[in-house]
Amino acid sequence: MMSGLRLSRHFVDCAVLLCLAPLAGAADKPLVPPEKFVYCTVCHGADLKGNRNIEAPRLSGMEPWYVVRQLEAFTKGWRGTHDADLAGIEMRPMAQALAENDIEEVSRYVRNVKSAAPESTIDGDRNRGHALYQSCSACHGAGGEGNEVLGGPALTTQNDWYLATQLKNYRNNVRGHAADDTYGQQMKAAAQLLGDDAAIMDVVAYLSSLQPKEESQDMKKTALLSSLLLTASVANADVTRHPLPNNSTFPIAQAVEVTAGTTIIWHSGTVPGPANPDADRNSREYYGDTETQALNVFKRMEASFEKLGVGFGDVVKMQVFLVGDPELGGKMDFDGFMKAYTKYFGTKEQPNLPARSAFQIAGLAGDGMLVEVEVVIARPK
């Protein structure tokens, strides 16, 4: 049940939107922000710096690509459908009222609205938060600057109270519960690692102590493309694989550094084919256990790599998605996956190790599938 304040704000939002909708379609010359998107400012503020009293997040400083992704998440029902997500429930009809071209336009509007940096409102142990954040930095950057390639938004430009709320939502299955919300599923798994509210507050306190990068999102994107995608004058690629600290023998790299002179390939996630096509489609034998499925995935990837002219030794980044095995009480069979993984990585024949992350998720596109692997490949010129 919405509170009186929430309910009245919801009606104000809808009333403003309904009044603007006829105008947007009637004029030959399209309205331009902020007039067309003035209803955004009802909750998020004229300068889009957010409103804690009504749980409206800060939009100023948010990357356009992330704005688009979240509006689409509301439209698809990935967000704003859980009973405990009252703010999301209110936001969902606002997003659904936007046409596809409106979503792109509002993302540009958000990019152009500048406001003062967010203030710190949460106390926590920043040193502990720094240590806890290390696993987050793989996608969100060492300084919380974000990484569009890995789908991690900037964190230093957002209100700390909103970050804390969303981490709790992920942890409590309020957000990231949709099976086809890949990024939400990743964040849900990552939030579980923080454990209690104190850990969340410590991480957020650390993030609020960081300074937002002065460079624009367009500059960041250009720099990223220049360093990873565009052809450089260097004849050969230079790939440096940094080992895990403390002489660890676990078969992944701490980080992989790729310099100019290479082509970067983002390879879509690969899922297993049937291990026993003659078995009942709903039986365990059809796809097999986690180890069987992982071996199947790597064999399918090997065939794809051959067509691309690359091999497993060219993989620089890997993300692994594992569904809980019903026969293991719903826990992912990480050991089973590793048995397959170590046949292709860290061997005498193929010693190159990728940077890697692994997540347990609720489900994959096919019933019975337990494994999906997504990789980034560096192909030398």
N, C-alpha and C positions, 0 to 999 in steps of 0.2 A: 504494500500500500504506500503510495507516495505521500510525503508530508504536505501540509498546506502550501509551504514555500515552493516545493518542487512542482506541485500541481499547478500553482498559479503561473510559475515561470514557463511550464510546458505550454499552457494556453497562450501566453504572450508570444512565445516562439512561433507557434502554429499560426496565430493571428497575423503576425508580421509577414510570415512566409506566404500565407494565402493572399494577402494584400499585394505582395510584390509579384506573385506568379503571373497574373494577367498582364502586368506591365512588361515583364520580361519577354513575353511572346508576342505582344501586340505591336511593339515598335519595330520599324524596319531596321533602325540602327540599334544594335544591342547596347544595353546598359553596361556601364563599366564600373568596376569597383571604385569606392566602397558602396555605391548605391545598390548594385545588384545583390551584394552579399552583406547588406547591413544587418540581416538577421543573425549573422555569425557574431556580431558585436554585442548582441543582446546578452549573451552568456559569457563570451570570451573577452569582452571589453573592447573599447574603441581602438586601443593599441594592441589588442590581441595578447595581452600579458596574462590572461587567465583570471579566474575568480574562485578562490578557495571555498568561499561560503556555499557555493552551489556546485563545487567539484568540476568546474569547467577548466580544462587544462590550458596552458600557455600554447599559443600557436606561433607567435613571433619567434623566428629563428628555426622553426621546424623545416626540414628539408622538403621541397616540393614532391619528390618521389615518395616520401613517407606519408605526406598528406594524402596523396592519391591512394596509397595502399590501405590506409586506415578507413577512408571513405568507402572504398570498395569492400572492406571487411564488414562494415556496418550494413552495406547494401546486400551482401551475400549471406548475412546472418551469422557471421563468425563472431561479431561483437554485438552487444546490446540485446542478447536473447536470454541471458541468465537472470533469474529472479532477483539475485543479490546485486546485480549491476544496474542500479537505478539511474545513474548518470548516463550509462550506455543505452538504456532503454529510451531515455529522452532524446539521445542523439540519433538513434537509428532512423526515425522518420524524417529527420532533417536531411540525412544523407540520401535517403531513398527519393527525396523530392528533387534531387539534382540529376540533370541529364549528363551523359558521358562527357560532352564538351564543357559543361559547367564544372565538373570535377577538375579537369585540367586547368580551367580558368581560375578557380578558387585556389588551387595550389600556387599559381603564379602570384595571385593577390597576397597570399600569406607570406610568400618569399619577400615581397616588396615592403611589408609593414615592419618597421623597426621599433623596438622599445628597449628600455633599460634592462640590463642583465637581471635575472631573477635573484631575489634575496634568499638568504639561508634562513630556514624556519625550523630545522630539525637538528637536534643535538645527538651526537653519537661519537664513538671511538673511531676517529679518522684513520689511525694507524691500523687498527683491525680491519676497517673498511677497505683500506688499500690492499691488504693481503687477500681479503675475500674477493675483491674486484678482479684479481688477476685472471680468473677463468672467464670473466665477462669481456675482458679486453680483446680476446681473439676476434670478436665480431664488432664490438663498439669502439675499439681503438684504445691505445694505452692512456690517452688523455681524455677519453670519453667523447672524441670528436666524431665518431660514427664512421661507418664504412658501407657505402651503398652496394658494393659488389657482394658483400656477405649479408646484406639486409639488416645491418645494425644501425639504428638511428643515432644521431648525436644525443648525448645525455646531459651535457653541460649547459644547454640552452633551455632546459625544461625546469619547471617548478619542482623543488625537492619533495613537497607533500604529494604531488601527483605521481612522482616516481615511486614513492613508498606505497601509495595506494595500489598502483598497477602491479608491483611486485607481489603484494599480498593477494591481489586478484589472480595472478598466474599461479601462485602457490596453492590457493584455495579452489582452483578449477573454475573460477568465475570467468576467467579469460583464458583463451588457448585450448578450450575444450572441443572445438570443432575438429573432426578427424582430417579434413582437407585443408586446414589452416596450418601449413607447414611451419611458417615462422612462429606462429603462436604456440605450436607444439614444442618447438625448440626452446622458447622462452619459458614455457611451463616447466619443462624438465630442468632448465637452469635455475629457476626460482626455488625448486625443491632443495637445491644444494645450500641455500642460505638458511634453511631450518626455521629459526624463530624470528619474532619481530625485532629483537635486538640486533641480529645480524643484518636485517634489512635496513634498519636505521643507521647502522655503522657504514654500510656501503653508500647509502644516500648522502650521509654527512660527508664522506670522502669526496663524492662526486660534486657536491655543492662547493667544495673548497677549490675545485679546478676552475681555471679561467676558460671561457669559450674561445675558440680559435677566431682570430680576426678575419681570416680569409673567407670568402663567400663560398657557398656550396658549389657554384659553377666553377670557381677556381679549383676547389678540391677535386671535382669531377674531371676537369681538364688535366690536372696534374696526374691523377690516377691513370687516365687513358694514355697520357703521354709516356708514363713509365712502364705500363704493362701491355698496352695494345698496339701503339703505333710502331712502325718499323724504324729502328735506329741505325746509326751508321756503324755500330759495332758488328763485326762479322759473326761472332759466336756468342751464344747466351752464357751468362755466368750465374749459375744456380748454387747458392751456398745453403747447406742444410746444417742448422745449428742443433747439436745434440741436447738431450735432456741433461739437467745439472746433476751433480753428485754421482757421476759415472753410472747413471741409470741404464739398465739394459732393456727397458720397456721399448718395444719396437715402433716408436713414433718420434718425430722430430719436435724439438721445442718450438722452432720456427724455421721457415724456408724463405730465403731471400733471393729474389729474381731481379737481375739488372737488365739493361737494355739489350736488344738484339734477339728477341724471342717473340713467339706468338703465344698468347694465353688463350686457352680453350676452356670454356665453362661447359662441362659435360653434364647433361641432365641426369637425374637420379635413375638408377637401374634397379629393377625389381627382379625376383627370380621367375623363371619359367617353371612349369610343372616338373617335378622329379619323377613322377609316375603318372603319365597322362591317362593310363588305363584305370587308375584308381577312382573311387568316388570323389567328385569335385569337392565335397564337403568333408572329406576325410583328411586326417593328418598325413597320410601317405602321398596325397596328391602333390603337395609342395615339400614335405619333409620337415625335419626340425631345423633349428637355426643354423647349425653347421652346414647341413645339406643345402639350405637355401643360400647361405653366404657363398659357398663354393660355386653354386649355380650362377649367382650374381657376378662373381669375378670372371667366370668363363664367358658370360655374355658381354661383359665389359672388354675382355680380351679381344673378342671378335670385332667389337666396335672400334677399339684402339687400332687394330690392324688397318682398318679402312681409313683412319685418320693419319696413319703413318707414325704412331707413337706407341709407347709401351708403358708398363707399370712403373718403370724407373723414371718416367717423365711426370708422374703425379706429384704435385707439390702441396695440395690441400685436399682433405677428405672429410666429409661429414657422413656419419653413420646413423641410421634411424632403425631402431629395433623395437618390435612390438613384444609385449610380455607374452611368454609362453604359457598357455593354460595348464600344461602339465608340470610347470614349475611354480604354480600358485600365482600366475600373472606377472612374474618377474622376468625381465629380459635375460636371455642366455648369453651373457657377454663372453663367457669362456668358450662357448660353442662358436661364436663369431670369430674369436681370436684364433682358434684352431684353423679356420679357413684363411684368415687374413695372413697368418705367418707362413703360409705356403706361397704367398705372392710378394711379401714385403719383409725385408730384413734377412733374406736368404743369401747364401754365398753367391748364387747366380744373379740375384737382384737385391743389392744391399741398400738401395736408396729408400729413405723413409720420408713419408709426408707429414706435414703438420695435420693433426686430426682431432676431431671432437666426435663424441658418441652420445646419443640421446635415447631414452626409452619414450615411445610415443603411444598414443591410444590405439592407433590403427593405421593401415595403409589402404590403398584403393581397392585391392583385391582381398576378399575374405580368405583367411588362412595364410596370407603373406606375413612374414615376420621380419624381413630384412629389405632395406633400401639403402643404396650407397650413391653418394653424389661427389664428384671430384672436380678439381681444377688442375689442368695440365699445362706445363710449360714446354712448348715445342721449339727447339733451336732452329734457327734459319739454316 
